[in-house]
Amino acid sequence: MRITHHYNQKQRREKNGPRAAAVKYEDGETPTVTAQGTGEVAQNIISLAEENGIHMQKDASLAASLLDMDLGESVPPQLYSVIAEVLLLIEEMEEEL
């Protein structure tokens, strides 16, 4: 007997817990994936970001792309525009503080 489960994205997120990825960017360098994980690891990444005052942006499709990458890997040019939008939002948030 074969049992299969079909999940939509919302059910999958609820079952697997949060997903998170951290990207480091410095002027003149390419953005790099510095941390990533799901479940408890993701919660630790989120907690560390909150404790250190690091702004976060929720973007499920970007997170999925970053989770498919290896740690230390440079973000591919196809994601530059999305990363740029996130960086602009974070800059605006910092200016409001």
PEWOZI-V725685 format. One record per backbone hydrogen bond with DSSP energy under -1.0 kcal/mol. NH is the residue of the N-H (numbers start at 1). CO is the residue of the C=O. If there is no record, write none. Layout:
NH	CO
NH	CO
This chain:
12	8
13	9
14	10
15	11
16	12
17	13
20	37
22	35
24	32
29	26
32	24
33	73
34	22
35	22
37	20
39	18
41	38
43	39
44	40
45	41
46	42
47	43
48	44
49	45
50	46
51	47
52	48
53	50
54	49
63	59
64	60
65	61
66	62
67	63
69	66
72	33
73	70
75	31
79	76
80	77
83	79
84	80
85	81
86	82
87	83
88	84
89	85
90	86
91	87
92	88
93	89
94	90
95	91
96	92
